[in-house]
């Protein structure tokens, strides 16, 4: 019950939200990234699960660009 009460998938989002998902991610399924109502999903070609937080990868550069867009 508590999980459902705190689940972003259940609550949705009322602020602009961008989800980045690598299409080579073998840990989180693409379907999970579409569960957050109101969020924008950006798929990143050839990026694995950890590429988004690994400096030097193209996916990390895309993450930084997304952050700069909202600042």
mmCIF file as gemmi writes it, N, C-alpha and C atoms, coordinates in Angstrom:
data_model
loop_
_atom_site.group_PDB
_atom_site.id
_atom_site.type_symbol
_atom_site.label_atom_id
_atom_site.label_alt_id
_atom_site.label_comp_id
_atom_site.label_asym_id
_atom_site.label_entity_id
_atom_site.label_seq_id
_atom_site.pdbx_PDB_ins_code
_atom_site.Cartn_x
_atom_site.Cartn_y
_atom_site.Cartn_z
_atom_site.occupancy
_atom_site.B_iso_or_equiv
_atom_site.pdbx_formal_charge
_atom_site.auth_seq_id
_atom_site.auth_asym_id
_atom_site.pdbx_PDB_model_num
ATOM 1 N N . UNK Axp A 1 ? 0.809 -1.189 0 1 0 ? 1 A 1
ATOM 2 C CA . UNK Axp A 1 ? 0 0 0 1 0 ? 1 A 1
ATOM 3 C C . UNK Axp A 1 ? 0.856 1.257 0 1 0 ? 1 A 1
ATOM 4 N N . UNK Axp A 2 ? 1.886 1.311 0.836 1 0 ? 2 A 1
ATOM 5 C CA . UNK Axp A 2 ? 2.723 2.505 0.899 1 0 ? 2 A 1
ATOM 6 C C . UNK Axp A 2 ? 3.481 2.739 -0.405 1 0 ? 2 A 1
ATOM 7 N N . UNK Axp A 3 ? 3.869 1.646 -1.046 1 0 ? 3 A 1
ATOM 8 C CA . UNK Axp A 3 ? 4.562 1.787 -2.326 1 0 ? 3 A 1
ATOM 9 C C . UNK Axp A 3 ? 3.663 2.498 -3.329 1 0 ? 3 A 1
ATOM 10 N N . UNK Axp A 4 ? 2.431 2.099 -3.405 1 0 ? 4 A 1
ATOM 11 C CA . UNK Axp A 4 ? 1.477 2.715 -4.335 1 0 ? 4 A 1
ATOM 12 C C . UNK Axp A 4 ? 1.253 4.18 -3.998 1 0 ? 4 A 1
ATOM 13 N N . UNK Axp A 5 ? 1.233 4.524 -2.716 1 0 ? 5 A 1
ATOM 14 C CA . UNK Axp A 5 ? 1.018 5.906 -2.303 1 0 ? 5 A 1
ATOM 15 C C . UNK Axp A 5 ? 2.167 6.816 -2.701 1 0 ? 5 A 1
ATOM 16 N N . UNK Axp A 6 ? 3.364 6.265 -2.856 1 0 ? 6 A 1
ATOM 17 C CA . UNK Axp A 6 ? 4.533 7.063 -3.21 1 0 ? 6 A 1
ATOM 18 C C . UNK Axp A 6 ? 5.007 6.841 -4.638 1 0 ? 6 A 1
ATOM 19 N N . UNK Axp A 7 ? 4.319 6.004 -5.371 1 0 ? 7 A 1
ATOM 20 C CA . UNK Axp A 7 ? 4.747 5.644 -6.719 1 0 ? 7 A 1
ATOM 21 C C . UNK Axp A 7 ? 4.526 6.776 -7.716 1 0 ? 7 A 1
ATOM 22 N N . UNK Axp A 8 ? 5.583 7.243 -8.373 1 0 ? 8 A 1
ATOM 23 C CA . UNK Axp A 8 ? 5.405 8.259 -9.409 1 0 ? 8 A 1
ATOM 24 C C . UNK Axp A 8 ? 4.473 7.79 -10.528 1 0 ? 8 A 1
ATOM 25 N N . UNK Axp A 9 ? 4.488 6.507 -10.823 1 0 ? 9 A 1
ATOM 26 C CA . UNK Axp A 9 ? 3.6 5.976 -11.864 1 0 ? 9 A 1
ATOM 27 C C . UNK Axp A 9 ? 2.139 6.146 -11.468 1 0 ? 9 A 1
ATOM 28 N N . UNK Axp A 10 ? 1.846 6.05 -10.178 1 0 ? 10 A 1
ATOM 29 C CA . UNK Axp A 10 ? 0.479 6.225 -9.689 1 0 ? 10 A 1
ATOM 30 C C . UNK Axp A 10 ? 0.111 7.694 -9.545 1 0 ? 10 A 1
ATOM 31 N N . UNK Axp A 11 ? 1.066 8.513 -9.127 1 0 ? 11 A 1
ATOM 32 C CA . UNK Axp A 11 ? 0.788 9.919 -8.836 1 0 ? 11 A 1
ATOM 33 C C . UNK Axp A 11 ? 0.86 10.82 -10.062 1 0 ? 11 A 1
ATOM 34 N N . UNK Axp A 12 ? 1.657 10.426 -11.053 1 0 ? 12 A 1
ATOM 35 C CA . UNK Axp A 12 ? 1.879 11.294 -12.208 1 0 ? 12 A 1
ATOM 36 C C . UNK Axp A 12 ? 2.808 12.433 -11.824 1 0 ? 12 A 1
ATOM 37 N N . UNK Axp A 13 ? 2.901 13.423 -12.679 1 0 ? 13 A 1
ATOM 38 C CA . UNK Axp A 13 ? 3.759 14.561 -12.392 1 0 ? 13 A 1
ATOM 39 C C . UNK Axp A 13 ? 3.048 15.84 -12.787 1 0 ? 13 A 1
ATOM 40 N N . UNK Axp A 14 ? 3.251 16.87 -12.001 1 0 ? 14 A 1
ATOM 41 C CA . UNK Axp A 14 ? 2.628 18.156 -12.302 1 0 ? 14 A 1
ATOM 42 C C . UNK Axp A 14 ? 3.668 19.184 -12.724 1 0 ? 14 A 1
ATOM 43 N N . UNK Axp A 15 ? 4.912 18.782 -12.799 1 0 ? 15 A 1
ATOM 44 C CA . UNK Axp A 15 ? 5.992 19.667 -13.243 1 0 ? 15 A 1
ATOM 45 C C . UNK Axp A 15 ? 6.607 19.073 -14.504 1 0 ? 15 A 1
ATOM 46 N N . UNK Axp A 16 ? 7.211 19.892 -15.353 1 0 ? 16 A 1
ATOM 47 C CA . UNK Axp A 16 ? 7.847 19.347 -16.561 1 0 ? 16 A 1
ATOM 48 C C . UNK Axp A 16 ? 8.884 18.287 -16.184 1 0 ? 16 A 1
ATOM 49 N N . UNK Axp A 17 ? 8.732 17.106 -16.753 1 0 ? 17 A 1
ATOM 50 C CA . UNK Axp A 17 ? 9.605 15.984 -16.431 1 0 ? 17 A 1
ATOM 51 C C . UNK Axp A 17 ? 10.07 15.316 -17.723 1 0 ? 17 A 1
ATOM 52 N N . UNK Axp A 18 ? 11.389 15.105 -17.818 1 0 ? 18 A 1
ATOM 53 C CA . UNK Axp A 18 ? 11.959 14.413 -18.97 1 0 ? 18 A 1
ATOM 54 C C . UNK Axp A 18 ? 12.62 13.14 -18.471 1 0 ? 18 A 1
ATOM 55 N N . UNK Axp A 19 ? 12.249 12.024 -19.057 1 0 ? 19 A 1
ATOM 56 C CA . UNK Axp A 19 ? 12.866 10.741 -18.742 1 0 ? 19 A 1
ATOM 57 C C . UNK Axp A 19 ? 13.793 10.365 -19.884 1 0 ? 19 A 1
ATOM 58 N N . UNK Axp A 20 ? 15.041 10.062 -19.566 1 0 ? 20 A 1
ATOM 59 C CA . UNK Axp A 20 ? 16.007 9.608 -20.562 1 0 ? 20 A 1
ATOM 60 C C . UNK Axp A 20 ? 16.136 8.098 -20.425 1 0 ? 20 A 1
ATOM 61 N N . UNK Axp A 21 ? 16.036 7.405 -21.546 1 0 ? 21 A 1
ATOM 62 C CA . UNK Axp A 21 ? 16.112 5.947 -21.493 1 0 ? 21 A 1
ATOM 63 C C . UNK Axp A 21 ? 16.951 5.441 -22.653 1 0 ? 21 A 1
ATOM 64 N N . UNK Axp A 22 ? 18 4.718 -22.327 1 0 ? 22 A 1
ATOM 65 C CA . UNK Axp A 22 ? 18.837 4.12 -23.363 1 0 ? 22 A 1
ATOM 66 C C . UNK Axp A 22 ? 18.158 2.934 -23.997 1 0 ? 22 A 1
ATOM 67 N N . UNK Axp A 23 ? 18.191 2.856 -25.312 1 0 ? 23 A 1
ATOM 68 C CA . UNK Axp A 23 ? 17.509 1.737 -25.971 1 0 ? 23 A 1
ATOM 69 C C . UNK Axp A 23 ? 18.295 0.427 -25.864 1 0 ? 23 A 1
ATOM 70 N N . UNK Axp A 24 ? 19.487 0.473 -25.283 1 0 ? 24 A 1
ATOM 71 C CA . UNK Axp A 24 ? 20.252 -0.745 -25.028 1 0 ? 24 A 1
ATOM 72 C C . UNK Axp A 24 ? 20.259 -1.092 -23.531 1 0 ? 24 A 1
ATOM 73 N N . UNK Axp A 25 ? 19.351 -0.486 -22.772 1 0 ? 25 A 1
ATOM 74 C CA . UNK Axp A 25 ? 19.253 -0.73 -21.333 1 0 ? 25 A 1
ATOM 75 C C . UNK Axp A 25 ? 18.672 -2.118 -21.097 1 0 ? 25 A 1
ATOM 76 N N . UNK Axp A 26 ? 19.446 -2.983 -20.459 1 0 ? 26 A 1
ATOM 77 C CA . UNK Axp A 26 ? 18.976 -4.344 -20.188 1 0 ? 26 A 1
ATOM 78 C C . UNK Axp A 26 ? 18.472 -4.486 -18.749 1 0 ? 26 A 1
ATOM 79 N N . UNK Axp A 27 ? 18.466 -3.379 -17.993 1 0 ? 27 A 1
ATOM 80 C CA . UNK Axp A 27 ? 18.024 -3.427 -16.594 1 0 ? 27 A 1
ATOM 81 C C . UNK Axp A 27 ? 16.598 -2.897 -16.444 1 0 ? 27 A 1
ATOM 82 N N . UNK Axp A 28 ? 16.303 -1.768 -17.087 1 0 ? 28 A 1
ATOM 83 C CA . UNK Axp A 28 ? 14.973 -1.163 -17.02 1 0 ? 28 A 1
ATOM 84 C C . UNK Axp A 28 ? 14.318 -1.279 -18.393 1 0 ? 28 A 1
ATOM 85 N N . UNK Axp A 29 ? 13.134 -1.847 -18.42 1 0 ? 29 A 1
ATOM 86 C CA . UNK Axp A 29 ? 12.44 -2.035 -19.695 1 0 ? 29 A 1
ATOM 87 C C . UNK Axp A 29 ? 11.914 -0.713 -20.232 1 0 ? 29 A 1
ATOM 88 N N . UNK Axp A 30 ? 11.805 -0.584 -21.546 1 0 ? 30 A 1
ATOM 89 C CA . UNK Axp A 30 ? 11.247 0.646 -22.124 1 0 ? 30 A 1
ATOM 90 C C . UNK Axp A 30 ? 9.811 0.904 -21.648 1 0 ? 30 A 1
ATOM 91 N N . UNK Axp A 31 ? 9.058 -0.145 -21.373 1 0 ? 31 A 1
ATOM 92 C CA . UNK Axp A 31 ? 7.689 0.018 -20.893 1 0 ? 31 A 1
ATOM 93 C C . UNK Axp A 31 ? 7.637 0.741 -19.55 1 0 ? 31 A 1
ATOM 94 N N . UNK Axp A 32 ? 8.626 0.493 -18.7 1 0 ? 32 A 1
ATOM 95 C CA . UNK Axp A 32 ? 8.64 1.15 -17.39 1 0 ? 32 A 1
ATOM 96 C C . UNK Axp A 32 ? 8.816 2.66 -17.553 1 0 ? 32 A 1
ATOM 97 N N . UNK Axp A 33 ? 9.575 3.071 -18.551 1 0 ? 33 A 1
ATOM 98 C CA . UNK Axp A 33 ? 9.815 4.492 -18.769 1 0 ? 33 A 1
ATOM 99 C C . UNK Axp A 33 ? 8.572 5.217 -19.276 1 0 ? 33 A 1
ATOM 100 N N . UNK Axp A 34 ? 7.596 4.488 -19.763 1 0 ? 34 A 1
ATOM 101 C CA . UNK Axp A 34 ? 6.373 5.122 -20.266 1 0 ? 34 A 1
ATOM 102 C C . UNK Axp A 34 ? 5.27 5.162 -19.216 1 0 ? 34 A 1
ATOM 103 N N . UNK Axp A 35 ? 5.538 4.695 -18.015 1 0 ? 35 A 1
ATOM 104 C CA . UNK Axp A 35 ? 4.507 4.599 -16.987 1 0 ? 35 A 1
ATOM 105 C C . UNK Axp A 35 ? 4.204 5.923 -16.298 1 0 ? 35 A 1
ATOM 106 N N . UNK Axp A 36 ? 5.078 6.901 -16.39 1 0 ? 36 A 1
ATOM 107 C CA . UNK Axp A 36 ? 4.882 8.17 -15.688 1 0 ? 36 A 1
ATOM 108 C C . UNK Axp A 36 ? 4.047 9.105 -16.549 1 0 ? 36 A 1
ATOM 109 N N . UNK Axp A 37 ? 2.815 9.261 -16.177 1 0 ? 37 A 1
ATOM 110 C CA . UNK Axp A 37 ? 1.897 10.115 -16.918 1 0 ? 37 A 1
ATOM 111 C C . UNK Axp A 37 ? 2.358 11.569 -16.866 1 0 ? 37 A 1
ATOM 112 N N . UNK Axp A 38 ? 2.366 12.22 -18.02 1 0 ? 38 A 1
ATOM 113 C CA . UNK Axp A 38 ? 2.748 13.627 -18.088 1 0 ? 38 A 1
ATOM 114 C C . UNK Axp A 38 ? 4.211 13.871 -18.359 1 0 ? 38 A 1
ATOM 115 N N . UNK Axp A 39 ? 5.014 12.829 -18.381 1 0 ? 39 A 1
ATOM 116 C CA . UNK Axp A 39 ? 6.449 12.982 -18.621 1 0 ? 39 A 1
ATOM 117 C C . UNK Axp A 39 ? 6.757 12.85 -20.109 1 0 ? 39 A 1
ATOM 118 N N . UNK Axp A 40 ? 7.844 13.493 -20.511 1 0 ? 40 A 1
ATOM 119 C CA . UNK Axp A 40 ? 8.358 13.359 -21.869 1 0 ? 40 A 1
ATOM 120 C C . UNK Axp A 40 ? 9.458 12.31 -21.851 1 0 ? 40 A 1
ATOM 121 N N . UNK Axp A 41 ? 9.375 11.352 -22.741 1 0 ? 41 A 1
ATOM 122 C CA . UNK Axp A 41 ? 10.378 10.295 -22.818 1 0 ? 41 A 1
ATOM 123 C C . UNK Axp A 41 ? 11.315 10.561 -23.985 1 0 ? 41 A 1
ATOM 124 N N . UNK Axp A 42 ? 12.612 10.561 -23.708 1 0 ? 42 A 1
ATOM 125 C CA . UNK Axp A 42 ? 13.613 10.686 -24.752 1 0 ? 42 A 1
ATOM 126 C C . UNK Axp A 42 ? 14.436 9.404 -24.76 1 0 ? 42 A 1
ATOM 127 N N . UNK Axp A 43 ? 14.347 8.687 -25.866 1 0 ? 43 A 1
ATOM 128 C CA . UNK Axp A 43 ? 15.133 7.452 -26.022 1 0 ? 43 A 1
ATOM 129 C C . UNK Axp A 43 ? 16.499 7.806 -26.591 1 0 ? 43 A 1
ATOM 130 N N . UNK Axp A 44 ? 17.515 7.177 -26.033 1 0 ? 44 A 1
ATOM 131 C CA . UNK Axp A 44 ? 18.886 7.447 -26.451 1 0 ? 44 A 1
ATOM 132 C C . UNK Axp A 44 ? 19.428 6.202 -27.133 1 0 ? 44 A 1
ATOM 133 N N . UNK Axp A 45 ? 19.773 6.361 -28.39 1 0 ? 45 A 1
ATOM 134 C CA . UNK Axp A 45 ? 20.246 5.25 -29.209 1 0 ? 45 A 1
ATOM 135 C C . UNK Axp A 45 ? 21.56 4.689 -28.677 1 0 ? 45 A 1
ATOM 136 N N . UNK Axp A 46 ? 21.606 3.369 -28.577 1 0 ? 46 A 1
ATOM 137 C CA . UNK Axp A 46 ? 22.801 2.606 -28.209 1 0 ? 46 A 1
ATOM 138 C C . UNK Axp A 46 ? 23.306 2.89 -26.794 1 0 ? 46 A 1
ATOM 139 N N . UNK Axp A 47 ? 22.469 3.436 -25.919 1 0 ? 47 A 1
ATOM 140 C CA . UNK Axp A 47 ? 22.888 3.728 -24.546 1 0 ? 47 A 1
ATOM 141 C C . UNK Axp A 47 ? 22.392 2.638 -23.61 1 0 ? 47 A 1
ATOM 142 N N . UNK Axp A 48 ? 23.285 2.17 -22.756 1 0 ? 48 A 1
ATOM 143 C CA . UNK Axp A 48 ? 22.925 1.205 -21.735 1 0 ? 48 A 1
ATOM 144 C C . UNK Axp A 48 ? 22.476 1.901 -20.463 1 0 ? 48 A 1
ATOM 145 N N . UNK Axp A 49 ? 22.187 1.122 -19.451 1 0 ? 49 A 1
ATOM 146 C CA . UNK Axp A 49 ? 21.633 1.643 -18.203 1 0 ? 49 A 1
ATOM 147 C C . UNK Axp A 49 ? 22.545 2.662 -17.53 1 0 ? 49 A 1
ATOM 148 N N . UNK Axp A 50 ? 23.845 2.432 -17.523 1 0 ? 50 A 1
ATOM 149 C CA . UNK Axp A 50 ? 24.76 3.304 -16.794 1 0 ? 50 A 1
ATOM 150 C C . UNK Axp A 50 ? 25.423 4.367 -17.671 1 0 ? 50 A 1
ATOM 151 N N . UNK Axp A 51 ? 25.18 4.347 -18.966 1 0 ? 51 A 1
ATOM 152 C CA . UNK Axp A 51 ? 25.803 5.332 -19.856 1 0 ? 51 A 1
ATOM 153 C C . UNK Axp A 51 ? 25.406 6.759 -19.509 1 0 ? 51 A 1
ATOM 154 N N . UNK Axp A 52 ? 24.21 6.944 -18.982 1 0 ? 52 A 1
ATOM 155 C CA . UNK Axp A 52 ? 23.737 8.288 -18.648 1 0 ? 52 A 1
ATOM 156 C C . UNK Axp A 52 ? 24.53 8.94 -17.524 1 0 ? 52 A 1
ATOM 157 N N . UNK Axp A 53 ? 25.178 8.155 -16.684 1 0 ? 53 A 1
ATOM 158 C CA . UNK Axp A 53 ? 25.934 8.725 -15.566 1 0 ? 53 A 1
ATOM 159 C C . UNK Axp A 53 ? 27.439 8.52 -15.717 1 0 ? 53 A 1
ATOM 160 N N . UNK Axp A 54 ? 27.866 8.073 -16.886 1 0 ? 54 A 1
ATOM 161 C CA . UNK Axp A 54 ? 29.286 7.817 -17.116 1 0 ? 54 A 1
ATOM 162 C C . UNK Axp A 54 ? 29.873 8.92 -17.998 1 0 ? 54 A 1
ATOM 163 N N . UNK Axp A 55 ? 30.653 9.845 -17.374 1 0 ? 55 A 1
ATOM 164 C CA . UNK Axp A 55 ? 31.251 10.921 -18.182 1 0 ? 55 A 1
ATOM 165 C C . UNK Axp A 55 ? 32.042 10.359 -19.351 1 0 ? 55 A 1
ATOM 166 N N . UNK Axp A 56 ? 31.936 11.021 -20.471 1 0 ? 56 A 1
ATOM 167 C CA . UNK Axp A 56 ? 32.657 10.594 -21.65 1 0 ? 56 A 1
ATOM 168 C C . UNK Axp A 56 ? 31.808 9.821 -22.643 1 0 ? 56 A 1
ATOM 169 N N . UNK Axp A 57 ? 30.636 9.376 -22.226 1 0 ? 57 A 1
ATOM 170 C CA . UNK Axp A 57 ? 29.765 8.683 -23.17 1 0 ? 57 A 1
ATOM 171 C C . UNK Axp A 57 ? 28.864 9.704 -23.865 1 0 ? 57 A 1
ATOM 172 N N . UNK Axp A 58 ? 28.422 9.399 -25.076 1 0 ? 58 A 1
ATOM 173 C CA . UNK Axp A 58 ? 27.484 10.311 -25.75 1 0 ? 58 A 1
ATOM 174 C C . UNK Axp A 58 ? 26.206 10.531 -24.935 1 0 ? 58 A 1
ATOM 175 N N . UNK Axp A 59 ? 25.739 9.5 -24.239 1 0 ? 59 A 1
ATOM 176 C CA . UNK Axp A 59 ? 24.522 9.629 -23.438 1 0 ? 59 A 1
ATOM 177 C C . UNK Axp A 59 ? 24.707 10.631 -22.297 1 0 ? 59 A 1
ATOM 178 N N . UNK Axp A 60 ? 25.878 10.663 -21.703 1 0 ? 60 A 1
ATOM 179 C CA . UNK Axp A 60 ? 26.155 11.613 -20.628 1 0 ? 60 A 1
ATOM 180 C C . UNK Axp A 60 ? 26.085 13.037 -21.163 1 0 ? 60 A 1
ATOM 181 N N . UNK Axp A 61 ? 26.595 13.252 -22.361 1 0 ? 61 A 1
ATOM 182 C CA . UNK Axp A 61 ? 26.502 14.564 -22.988 1 0 ? 61 A 1
ATOM 183 C C . UNK Axp A 61 ? 25.06 14.984 -23.213 1 0 ? 61 A 1
ATOM 184 N N . UNK Axp A 62 ? 24.21 14.035 -23.588 1 0 ? 62 A 1
ATOM 185 C CA . UNK Axp A 62 ? 22.787 14.333 -23.765 1 0 ? 62 A 1
ATOM 186 C C . UNK Axp A 62 ? 22.119 14.659 -22.435 1 0 ? 62 A 1
ATOM 187 N N . UNK Axp A 63 ? 22.521 13.977 -21.368 1 0 ? 63 A 1
ATOM 188 C CA . UNK Axp A 63 ? 22.01 14.289 -20.045 1 0 ? 63 A 1
ATOM 189 C C . UNK Axp A 63 ? 22.361 15.718 -19.66 1 0 ? 63 A 1
ATOM 190 N N . UNK Axp A 64 ? 23.611 16.104 -19.878 1 0 ? 64 A 1
ATOM 191 C CA . UNK Axp A 64 ? 24.031 17.471 -19.553 1 0 ? 64 A 1
ATOM 192 C C . UNK Axp A 64 ? 23.253 18.491 -20.378 1 0 ? 64 A 1
ATOM 193 N N . UNK Axp A 65 ? 22.998 18.196 -21.644 1 0 ? 65 A 1
ATOM 194 C CA . UNK Axp A 65 ? 22.24 19.104 -22.494 1 0 ? 65 A 1
ATOM 195 C C . UNK Axp A 65 ? 20.809 19.259 -21.969 1 0 ? 65 A 1
ATOM 196 N N . UNK Axp A 66 ? 20.2 18.17 -21.498 1 0 ? 66 A 1
ATOM 197 C CA . UNK Axp A 66 ? 18.844 18.25 -20.946 1 0 ? 66 A 1
ATOM 198 C C . UNK Axp A 66 ? 18.834 19.102 -19.693 1 0 ? 66 A 1
ATOM 199 N N . UNK Axp A 67 ? 19.844 18.936 -18.85 1 0 ? 67 A 1
ATOM 200 C CA . UNK Axp A 67 ? 19.928 19.735 -17.617 1 0 ? 67 A 1
ATOM 201 C C . UNK Axp A 67 ? 20.092 21.203 -17.949 1 0 ? 67 A 1
ATOM 202 N N . UNK Axp A 68 ? 20.93 21.507 -18.92 1 0 ? 68 A 1
ATOM 203 C CA . UNK Axp A 68 ? 21.143 22.907 -19.311 1 0 ? 68 A 1
ATOM 204 C C . UNK Axp A 68 ? 19.865 23.52 -19.842 1 0 ? 68 A 1
ATOM 205 N N . UNK Axp A 69 ? 19.011 22.743 -20.491 1 0 ? 69 A 1
ATOM 206 C CA . UNK Axp A 69 ? 17.739 23.256 -21.027 1 0 ? 69 A 1
ATOM 207 C C . UNK Axp A 69 ? 16.803 23.715 -19.934 1 0 ? 69 A 1
ATOM 208 N N . UNK Axp A 70 ? 16.876 23.1 -18.754 1 0 ? 70 A 1
ATOM 209 C CA . UNK Axp A 70 ? 15.943 23.458 -17.698 1 0 ? 70 A 1
ATOM 210 C C . UNK Axp A 70 ? 16.515 24.487 -16.735 1 0 ? 70 A 1
ATOM 211 N N . UNK Axp A 71 ? 17.776 24.776 -16.831 1 0 ? 71 A 1
ATOM 212 C CA . UNK Axp A 71 ? 18.372 25.754 -15.914 1 0 ? 71 A 1
ATOM 213 C C . UNK Axp A 71 ? 18.264 27.164 -16.421 1 0 ? 71 A 1
